[in-house]
Amino acid sequence: MEIEPWSVVAEPEALALAGPGATLLTGDGAAYAVGTDTIVVIAPSADSDGEITLPGPFPELIERRLAGVLRPAVRAFARLPQGCLTLGVARSTELGYRRGALHDIRLTFESPIPPDLLGRVTPGLGWLEQVGFDPVNAMRRFIGDWYDDVPQIGVLSDFSGPPPLQEFYAAAAGRPEVHGVSSVVLPQPIGGRPDGLLTFGHAGDGMFTLVMEPDEKDPRIWYEGLSDRLLPERERLSGYLLQATLARAAMDGPLGGMAFVDRPQARRIIAPLRRVPLRPMRWPCLFSRCYAGPGTIVLIGEDDTDWFEMYVGVRHPGLLRRLRKLGLDWESFTDS
């Protein structure tokens, strides 16, 4: 049975492509059917450039078949609310190991997802691969994926400020949600300070303002109001803008929540996620780190105590199912 690319089918119909007698398995948000010469994968997300990154852990049979010399064909689908989007047969399958264990599986396809379908698919983690060498482009890709369904209104074309800030403005143009609520990036930097620094943002509750060097391509930045003197952020502007964008996705979105968690709970929350490889921010806690999964951003804040602030934002309610099972004492929680 053949299914046209980009068509939407029911999950049983997709799994049936593995052939009669296939073994049905589940992983972290994914479903698998393992047949004689075909594996069907129904993934919770996909990237716009034609990739799927599946996070572990994985059923033993999946690892054994994909690590073998004669790998089966992998037919992939991306889960949508109304069914499964047909992506086709993977062009390549790459297994990623950490400390000897299978950590992720990356599937690559010939064609990117068509733009008219992209907004219906949970965004993947293609942007995360660029953080270490190009955080600005990683930020642009994340904004494009995460806010794809937010209409752009009154888009502008002229942006001021250093290059990373201009790139942020271009990616956020016409979407005020990207500028934030818990912390806000101003529409343009403001001068006039006695020390010559430029103000480019502030806390939503007025607790601090964000200032930066005026004449650098990737300036150093500081918080004013969190200490009795200017408090330097660990990353320069390029890294900060990405990390703050991720933090706002966790803190400000319509789906997700906030809870205080202990160390074992924090470990369970981030176990299937990948840490964003940037130095921790100094807000909302002294050590605030972001973790990412398909359609999921978690912010964990630590202030040298045994308790952590945890914020989570997701793209659709089903991604909160795992967290609901952990028995957390939520301060706030929205799943619809």
C-alpha positions in Angstrom: 0.0 0.0 0.0 1.4 3.4 -1.0 0.4 6.7 0.6 0.9 10.0 -1.2 3.6 12.3 0.4 2.1 15.0 2.7 -1.2 13.3 2.9 -2.8 12.8 6.4 -3.9 9.3 7.4 -5.1 7.6 10.6 -2.5 6.1 12.9 -3.6 2.5 12.3 -3.3 3.0 8.6 0.2 4.4 9.0 1.4 1.6 11.3 0.0 -1.0 8.9 2.7 -0.1 6.4 5.2 -2.1 8.5 3.5 -5.2 7.1 1.5 -8.1 8.7 2.7 -9.3 12.1 4.6 -6.1 12.9 5.6 -5.5 16.5 4.0 -2.3 17.9 6.0 -0.2 20.4 6.0 3.2 22.0 8.8 5.6 23.0 9.0 9.1 24.3 6.0 10.6 22.5 6.5 8.3 19.4 4.9 5.2 18.1 6.7 2.4 16.2 5.8 -0.6 14.1 8.7 -3.0 13.4 8.2 -5.3 10.5 10.4 -7.6 8.5 12.0 -5.0 6.3 10.3 -1.8 7.3 10.0 0.3 10.5 7.2 2.9 10.7 7.8 5.8 13.0 5.1 8.2 14.1 7.0 11.2 15.5 5.6 13.9 17.8 7.4 16.6 15.8 9.4 17.5 12.7 11.7 20.2 11.5 10.9 22.6 8.7 14.1 21.5 6.8 13.0 17.9 6.4 14.4 16.3 9.6 13.1 14.5 12.6 15.0 14.1 15.8 13.6 11.4 18.0 14.7 11.6 21.7 15.4 8.5 23.8 15.0 6.3 25.6 14.1 3.7 22.8 12.7 0.2 22.8 15.5 -2.3 22.6 14.1 -3.8 19.4 14.3 -0.4 17.6 18.0 0.1 18.6 18.9 -3.5 17.6 17.3 -3.2 14.2 18.6 0.3 13.3 22.2 -0.5 14.6 22.4 -3.6 12.5 24.4 -4.0 9.2 21.2 -4.4 7.1 19.0 -1.5 8.3 15.3 -1.7 7.4 13.6 1.2 5.5 12.2 3.8 7.9 8.9 5.3 6.9 8.0 8.3 8.9 4.9 10.3 9.9 4.5 13.4 12.0 1.6 13.4 14.4 -1.1 16.0 14.0 -4.3 16.6 15.9 -6.3 15.2 13.0 -4.0 12.3 12.1 -0.5 11.5 10.8 1.3 13.6 8.2 3.1 11.4 5.7 6.8 12.4 5.4 8.0 9.4 3.3 11.0 7.1 3.6 14.0 8.5 5.4 17.0 9.3 3.2 19.4 8.7 6.1 19.2 7.5 9.7 21.8 8.7 12.1 22.1 7.3 15.6 23.4 9.6 18.4 25.0 7.9 21.4 26.0 9.5 24.8 27.9 7.5 27.4 27.3 4.4 25.4 23.5 4.7 25.3 21.4 5.6 22.3 20.3 9.1 23.0 18.6 10.2 19.8 17.8 9.2 16.3 17.9 11.7 13.4 15.9 11.0 10.3 16.6 13.1 7.1 14.2 13.4 4.1 14.6 14.6 0.6 12.2 17.5 0.8 11.3 20.1 3.5 7.8 20.2 4.8 5.6 22.5 2.6 5.0 25.9 4.1 1.2 25.5 4.2 1.6 22.3 6.3 4.4 23.5 8.6 2.2 25.3 11.1 0.3 22.1 11.8 3.4 20.1 12.9 5.0 20.4 16.3 8.4 22.1 15.8 11.5 20.0 16.2 15.1 20.6 17.3 17.0 21.6 14.2 17.7 25.0 15.7 19.4 23.4 18.7 22.2 22.1 16.5 23.3 25.6 15.7 23.5 27.1 19.2 27.2 26.4 19.7 28.4 28.2 16.6 25.5 30.5 15.5 23.1 31.4 18.3 21.6 34.2 16.2 20.5 31.9 13.4 19.3 29.3 16.1 17.2 32.1 17.6 15.7 32.9 14.2 14.9 29.3 13.4 13.3 28.8 16.9 11.1 31.9 16.5 10.1 30.9 13.0 9.1 27.4 14.2 7.6 28.2 17.6 5.5 31.2 16.5 4.7 29.9 13.1 0.9 30.1 13.8 1.1 33.7 15.1 0.1 36.1 12.4 2.5 38.9 11.6 0.8 42.3 11.8 2.3 45.6 10.6 5.7 44.2 9.7 8.5 46.7 9.6 11.7 46.5 7.6 14.1 49.0 9.3 15.7 47.9 12.5 18.3 49.6 14.7 20.9 48.3 17.2 23.8 45.8 17.0 23.5 42.9 14.5 22.0 40.3 17.0 19.3 42.7 18.0 18.5 43.6 14.4 18.1 39.8 13.7 15.8 39.5 16.7 13.7 42.4 15.4 13.5 40.9 12.0 12.4 37.5 13.3 9.9 39.0 15.7 8.5 41.6 13.3 4.8 41.9 13.5 4.5 39.5 16.4 4.5 41.3 19.7 4.3 38.0 21.6 7.9 37.4 20.7 9.0 40.5 22.6 7.7 39.0 25.8 5.7 39.5 28.9 7.8 38.2 31.8 10.8 40.0 30.3 10.5 42.4 27.5 12.7 43.4 24.6 12.0 47.0 23.6 11.0 47.8 20.0 14.3 49.7 19.7 17.2 50.5 22.0 17.1 53.8 24.0 20.1 56.0 24.7 20.5 59.0 27.0 22.1 57.3 30.0 24.9 59.1 31.8 27.1 56.0 31.4 26.5 55.9 27.7 24.9 52.4 27.8 21.8 51.6 25.8 18.6 50.3 27.3 17.1 47.5 25.3 14.7 45.7 27.6 13.2 45.3 31.1 11.4 42.9 33.4 7.6 42.7 32.9 7.1 43.7 36.6 9.7 46.5 36.5 12.3 44.7 38.7 15.2 45.4 36.3 16.2 47.0 33.1 18.6 45.5 30.5 21.4 47.6 29.2 24.2 47.0 26.7 27.4 48.5 25.3 26.7 51.0 22.6 29.3 50.3 19.9 30.0 46.6 19.8 28.8 44.1 17.2 27.9 41.6 19.9 27.9 43.7 23.1 28.2 42.8 26.7 24.9 43.2 28.6 24.0 44.0 32.2 20.9 43.9 34.5 20.2 47.1 36.4 18.0 46.5 39.5 19.0 43.0 40.5 21.9 44.2 42.6 23.3 47.4 44.1 25.5 47.7 40.9 25.2 46.6 37.3 25.1 42.8 37.2 26.7 41.4 34.1 25.0 38.6 32.2 27.2 35.6 31.4 26.5 35.5 27.7 26.9 38.4 25.3 23.8 39.8 23.4 23.7 37.0 20.8 23.5 34.2 23.3 21.3 36.1 25.7 18.6 36.9 23.0 18.3 33.2 22.2 18.2 32.1 25.8 15.7 34.8 26.8 13.5 33.9 23.8 13.5 30.3 25.1 12.7 31.5 28.6 9.8 33.5 27.5 8.4 30.5 25.5 8.5 28.6 28.8 7.2 31.4 31.0 4.7 33.3 28.8 3.0 30.8 26.6 -0.7 29.8 26.8 0.1 26.1 27.5 2.3 25.0 30.4 2.9 25.9 34.0 5.2 26.7 36.9 6.1 24.6 39.9 8.7 24.4 42.6 10.5 21.1 42.4 13.3 19.3 44.3 16.4 17.9 42.8 15.1 14.4 42.0 12.0 15.9 40.4 14.1 18.3 38.3 16.2 15.4 37.1 13.1 13.5 36.0 11.7 16.5 34.2 14.7 17.1 32.1 15.7 13.5 31.5 14.3 13.2 28.0 15.2 16.8 27.1 18.5 18.3 25.8 20.2 21.2 27.6 20.7 24.3 25.5 24.5 24.7 25.5 24.7 28.3 26.8 25.9 29.5 30.1 23.1 30.0 32.6 21.2 33.2 32.8 21.1 35.3 36.0 17.3 35.7 35.9 14.7 34.5 37.0 17.2 32.7 39.3 21.0 33.1 39.7 21.5 30.0 37.6 18.7 29.6 35.0 19.1 26.9 32.3 16.9 26.0 29.4 16.2 22.5 28.2 14.4 21.6 24.9 12.4 18.8 23.5 10.2 18.6 20.4 7.5 21.3 21.0 8.7 21.7 24.6 10.9 24.3 26.4 11.7 23.9 30.1 13.4 26.6 32.2 15.0 25.4 35.5 16.1 28.1 37.9 18.5 27.5 40.8 19.5 29.8 43.7 22.0 27.6 45.6 19.1 25.8 47.4 17.6 22.3 47.3 14.5 23.7 45.5 14.2 24.9 41.9 11.8 27.1 40.0 10.5 25.2 37.0 8.6 26.7 34.0 7.4 24.7 31.0 5.9 25.8 27.8 4.6 23.5 25.0 3.0 23.7 21.6 0.1 21.4 22.2 -1.6 19.9 25.3 -0.6 16.3 24.7 3.1 17.3 25.4 2.1 17.9 29.0 0.9 14.4 29.6 4.3 13.2 30.9 4.6 16.0 33.4 1.1 15.5 34.7 2.1 12.0 35.8 5.0 13.2 37.9 2.8 14.4 40.7 4.2 18.0 40.9 2.7 20.6 43.1 1.9 23.2 40.4 1.7 26.9 41.2 0.0 27.4 37.9 -0.9 25.0 35.1 -2.9 25.4 31.8 -3.5 22.6 29.4 -6.2 24.0 27.2 
